[in-house]
Amino acid sequence: MKLTLRAIVFAAAICMSTLATTAQPPVSVVAAENFYGDVARQIGGEHVRVTSILSNPEQDPHLFEASPGVGRALTTAKLVVYNGVDYDPWMEKLLSASKAPGRRTLVAGQLLHKKSGDNPHFWYDPATMPVVARQLAVALEASDPSHKAEYEKNLQSFLTALKPIEDKVKAIRTRYAGTPVTATEPVFGYMAQALGFNMRNERFQLAVMNDTEPSASDIAAFENDLKRHKAKILFYNSQASNAAAKRMQDLAKQTGVAVVGVTETAPGGKTYQDWMLGQLDAVEKALSRAAP
């Protein structure tokens, strides 16, 4: 009888411990950009609750205005991740105004040793997400040590899931390295570099990104590239544009230069991997149809 009672007590203790672990609330994660939020979700699984602030690929992220709800989400967040390098300066202001003890913050630009003035669209660099993902896993483990093994397992699954992107980049680079391309903004710049493309009209792109008017000579050079097919693809930011950029997009269509739309926000319902592979597929398709 004593052994039976001991067994019951022991089983009850295990049950209570399991219930306590199960009842632990998920780690609240706030991501400025939804692709960072998606990576946090993939690594955290059921143990995280992710709120992504910029999540609509139909809206210009540069025109974002924070709502009171964003401030409240940051107040209760245990982990915050954002891009940095002047891309989302509103985030630093919100964090300063929404103090939260014990909150951890990851800034992708800092992890990558980027500085003000660098192209801030570095999520298009294939080397970026492995770095961010590893640090997200470390931060989640620190916030929730009881699920460390799961976070580490999910991290490895995520890194493995990036392999098709690596393979696609390698395949396109092998076949099309040196291909001249152009863009209205440097959104796709890091990926274009990884693909081995020769990017043209970079001064024009910087002017548009910084919301200034491109010079007359830069506009003329861009138009000449399109009219004479000196660029095989025009990468066009379909989320944000100005009159000069729209003019180049229209000219590319008129002259038969392939236009590939790229976005600064992942489409709804797609993982980071799906998003990148979809855009690489569009690039490959455009190149296969481009005139020699």
C-alpha positions as CSV (number, residue, x, y, z in Angstrom):
1,M,0.0,0.0,0.0
2,K,2.9,2.4,0.8
3,L,4.5,1.7,-2.5
4,T,1.2,2.5,-4.2
5,L,0.8,5.8,-2.4
6,R,4.4,6.7,-3.2
7,A,3.7,6.0,-6.9
8,I,0.6,8.1,-6.8
9,V,2.4,11.0,-5.2
10,F,5.3,10.7,-7.7
11,A,2.9,10.6,-10.6
12,A,1.0,13.6,-9.3
13,A,4.2,15.5,-8.9
14,I,5.2,14.8,-12.5
15,C,1.7,15.8,-13.7
16,M,1.8,19.1,-11.8
17,S,5.2,19.8,-13.3
18,T,3.9,19.1,-16.8
19,L,0.9,21.3,-16.3
20,A,3.1,24.1,-15.0
21,T,5.3,23.9,-18.1
22,T,2.3,23.7,-20.4
23,A,0.6,26.6,-18.7
24,Q,3.6,28.9,-19.3
25,P,2.5,31.7,-21.5
26,P,4.1,32.1,-24.9
27,V,7.0,34.5,-25.4
28,S,5.6,37.7,-26.8
29,V,7.7,38.8,-29.8
30,V,7.2,42.0,-31.7
31,A,8.9,42.4,-35.2
32,A,9.0,45.7,-37.0
33,E,9.0,43.8,-40.4
34,N,7.0,40.7,-41.0
35,F,9.8,38.6,-42.5
36,Y,11.7,38.9,-39.2
37,G,8.5,38.0,-37.5
38,D,8.1,34.9,-39.7
39,V,11.6,33.7,-38.8
40,A,10.8,34.2,-35.1
41,R,7.6,32.2,-35.6
42,Q,9.5,29.4,-37.3
43,I,12.0,29.1,-34.5
44,G,9.7,29.7,-31.6
45,G,6.8,27.5,-32.9
46,E,4.0,27.2,-30.4
47,H,6.0,28.8,-27.7
48,V,5.9,32.3,-29.2
49,R,3.2,34.9,-30.0
50,V,4.4,37.1,-32.8
51,T,3.2,40.5,-33.7
52,S,4.5,42.0,-37.0
53,I,4.1,45.7,-37.4
54,L,4.8,46.1,-41.2
55,S,2.9,43.3,-42.8
56,N,1.1,44.7,-45.8
57,P,3.0,44.4,-49.1
58,E,0.6,46.8,-50.7
59,Q,1.6,49.7,-48.5
60,D,4.7,51.9,-48.6
61,P,6.7,51.0,-45.4
62,H,8.3,54.4,-45.5
63,L,4.9,56.0,-44.9
64,F,4.2,54.0,-41.7
65,E,2.7,55.8,-38.7
66,A,2.6,53.9,-35.4
67,S,-0.8,53.4,-33.7
68,P,-1.3,53.2,-30.0
69,G,-1.7,49.4,-30.3
70,V,1.9,49.2,-31.5
71,G,3.1,50.9,-28.3
72,R,1.0,48.6,-26.1
73,A,2.4,45.5,-27.9
74,L,6.0,46.7,-27.3
75,T,5.2,47.3,-23.6
76,T,4.4,43.6,-23.1
77,A,7.0,42.2,-25.5
78,K,9.7,40.0,-24.2
79,L,11.6,40.1,-27.5
80,V,11.7,42.8,-30.2
81,V,13.5,42.5,-33.5
82,Y,13.8,45.2,-36.2
83,N,16.0,46.1,-39.1
84,G,17.8,49.3,-38.1
85,V,20.3,51.3,-40.1
86,D,17.8,54.1,-40.6
87,Y,15.2,51.9,-42.2
88,D,12.7,51.9,-39.3
89,P,13.8,54.9,-37.2
90,W,10.3,55.0,-35.6
91,M,11.1,51.8,-33.8
92,E,13.8,53.3,-31.6
93,K,11.4,56.1,-30.7
94,L,8.7,53.7,-29.8
95,L,11.0,51.6,-27.7
96,S,12.2,54.6,-25.8
97,A,8.6,55.6,-25.1
98,S,7.5,52.1,-24.2
99,K,9.8,50.9,-21.4
100,A,9.6,47.2,-20.5
101,P,11.8,45.5,-17.9
102,G,13.6,42.4,-19.1
103,R,12.7,43.0,-22.8
104,R,15.4,41.9,-25.2
105,T,16.0,43.7,-28.5
106,L,17.7,42.4,-31.7
107,V,18.7,44.9,-34.4
108,A,19.6,43.1,-37.6
109,G,21.8,45.9,-38.8
110,Q,23.9,45.8,-35.7
111,L,24.2,42.0,-35.9
112,L,25.5,42.4,-39.5
113,H,27.9,45.3,-38.5
114,K,26.1,47.7,-40.9
115,K,26.2,51.5,-40.5
116,S,24.1,54.5,-41.4
117,G,24.4,55.1,-45.2
118,D,24.6,51.4,-46.1
119,N,21.9,49.9,-48.2
120,P,19.3,48.9,-45.5
121,H,17.6,46.2,-47.5
122,F,19.9,43.5,-46.3
123,W,17.2,40.8,-45.8
124,Y,17.8,40.2,-49.5
125,D,21.4,39.2,-48.8
126,P,21.3,35.3,-48.5
127,A,23.9,35.6,-45.6
128,T,21.6,37.7,-43.4
129,M,18.9,35.4,-42.2
130,P,21.2,32.7,-40.8
131,V,22.8,35.3,-38.6
132,V,19.5,36.8,-37.4
133,A,17.9,33.3,-36.9
134,R,20.8,32.2,-34.7
135,Q,20.5,35.3,-32.5
136,L,16.7,34.9,-32.3
137,A,17.2,31.3,-31.0
138,V,19.6,32.6,-28.4
139,A,17.2,35.3,-27.3
140,L,14.3,32.9,-27.1
141,E,16.3,30.4,-25.1
142,A,17.3,33.2,-22.7
143,S,13.6,34.3,-22.3
144,D,12.3,30.7,-22.1
145,P,15.0,28.2,-21.0
146,S,12.5,25.4,-20.5
147,H,12.0,25.0,-24.3
148,K,15.7,25.5,-25.3
149,A,15.8,22.1,-27.0
150,E,12.9,22.9,-29.2
151,Y,14.3,26.3,-30.2
152,E,17.6,24.7,-31.2
153,K,15.7,22.0,-33.2
154,N,13.6,24.6,-34.9
155,L,16.7,26.7,-35.7
156,Q,18.3,23.7,-37.5
157,S,15.1,23.1,-39.4
158,F,15.0,26.7,-40.5
159,L,18.6,26.7,-41.6
160,T,18.0,23.6,-43.6
161,A,15.0,25.2,-45.2
162,L,17.2,28.0,-46.5
163,K,19.2,25.5,-48.6
164,P,16.9,25.7,-51.6
165,I,17.5,29.5,-51.7
166,E,21.2,28.9,-51.7
167,D,20.9,26.4,-54.4
168,K,18.7,28.7,-56.6
169,V,21.1,31.6,-56.1
170,K,24.1,29.4,-57.1
171,A,22.2,28.0,-60.2
172,I,21.3,31.5,-61.5
173,R,24.8,32.9,-60.8
174,T,26.4,30.0,-62.6
175,R,24.3,30.7,-65.7
176,Y,23.8,34.4,-65.7
177,A,26.7,36.0,-63.8
178,G,27.8,39.3,-65.3
179,T,24.3,40.0,-66.7
180,P,23.7,43.8,-66.7
181,V,20.6,44.8,-64.8
182,T,19.1,48.0,-63.3
183,A,16.6,49.1,-60.7
184,T,14.5,52.0,-59.6
185,E,15.7,51.5,-56.0
186,P,18.4,49.4,-54.3
187,V,15.8,47.1,-52.7
188,F,17.1,44.0,-54.5
189,G,20.7,45.2,-54.5
190,Y,22.2,42.6,-52.1
191,M,20.5,39.7,-53.9
192,A,21.6,41.1,-57.3
193,Q,25.2,41.1,-56.0
194,A,24.8,37.5,-54.7
195,L,23.6,36.5,-58.2
196,G,26.6,38.1,-59.8
197,F,24.7,40.7,-61.8
198,N,26.2,43.9,-63.0
199,M,24.0,46.6,-61.4
200,R,23.7,49.8,-63.3
201,N,22.3,53.3,-62.5
202,E,23.0,53.1,-58.8
203,R,23.1,56.9,-58.3
204,F,19.5,57.1,-59.6
205,Q,18.5,54.3,-57.2
206,L,19.9,56.1,-54.2
207,A,18.2,59.4,-55.1
208,V,14.8,57.6,-55.3
209,M,15.4,55.7,-52.0
210,N,16.3,59.0,-50.3
211,D,13.3,60.7,-51.8
212,T,15.3,63.2,-53.8
213,E,15.1,64.0,-57.5
214,P,17.7,62.1,-59.7
215,S,19.9,64.3,-61.7
216,A,19.2,65.0,-65.3
217,S,22.4,63.1,-66.4
218,D,21.4,60.1,-64.2
219,I,17.9,60.1,-65.8
220,A,19.3,60.3,-69.3
221,A,21.8,57.4,-68.6
222,F,18.9,55.2,-67.2
223,E,16.7,55.9,-70.2
224,N,19.6,55.2,-72.6
225,D,20.1,51.8,-70.9
226,L,16.5,50.9,-71.4
227,K,16.2,52.1,-74.9
228,R,19.3,50.3,-76.0
229,H,18.7,47.2,-74.0
230,K,21.9,47.6,-72.0
231,A,20.0,46.2,-69.0
232,K,18.3,42.8,-69.2
233,I,16.0,43.4,-66.2
234,L,14.5,46.4,-64.4
235,F,13.9,45.7,-60.8
236,Y,11.0,47.8,-59.7
237,N,9.9,48.4,-56.1
238,S,6.2,47.7,-56.4
239,Q,5.5,48.9,-52.9
240,A,7.0,52.4,-53.1
241,S,7.7,54.6,-56.0
242,N,7.9,58.2,-57.2
243,A,7.3,59.8,-60.6
244,A,10.9,59.2,-61.9
245,A,10.8,55.5,-61.0
246,K,7.3,55.1,-62.5
247,R,8.6,56.7,-65.7
248,M,11.4,54.2,-65.9
249,Q,9.0,51.3,-65.3
250,D,6.8,52.5,-68.1
251,L,9.8,53.0,-70.5
252,A,11.0,49.5,-69.7
253,K,7.7,48.0,-70.7
254,Q,7.6,50.1,-73.9
255,T,11.1,49.0,-74.9
256,G,10.6,45.4,-74.1
257,V,13.0,45.2,-71.1
258,A,11.8,42.7,-68.5
259,V,10.3,44.2,-65.3
260,V,10.5,42.2,-62.1
261,G,8.6,43.7,-59.2
262,V,10.2,43.3,-55.7
263,T,8.7,44.2,-52.3
264,E,10.0,45.3,-49.0
265,T,7.4,43.3,-47.1
266,A,6.7,39.6,-47.4
267,P,3.3,38.7,-49.0
268,G,0.7,37.5,-46.5
269,G,0.7,33.7,-45.9
270,K,4.2,33.2,-47.2
271,T,7.3,32.2,-45.3
272,Y,10.5,34.1,-45.8
273,Q,11.8,31.1,-47.8
274,D,8.7,31.0,-50.0
275,W,9.0,34.8,-50.6
276,M,12.7,34.7,-51.6
277,L,12.2,31.6,-53.8
278,G,9.3,33.2,-55.6
279,Q,11.2,36.3,-56.4
280,L,14.2,34.2,-57.6
281,D,11.9,32.2,-59.8
282,A,10.6,35.5,-61.3
283,V,14.2,36.6,-62.0
284,E,15.1,33.3,-63.6
285,K,11.9,33.4,-65.8
286,A,12.7,37.0,-66.9
287,L,16.3,36.1,-67.8
288,S,15.2,33.1,-69.8
289,R,13.0,35.3,-71.9
290,A,15.4,38.2,-72.2
291,A,16.8,38.9,-75.6
292,P,20.5,37.9,-76.0
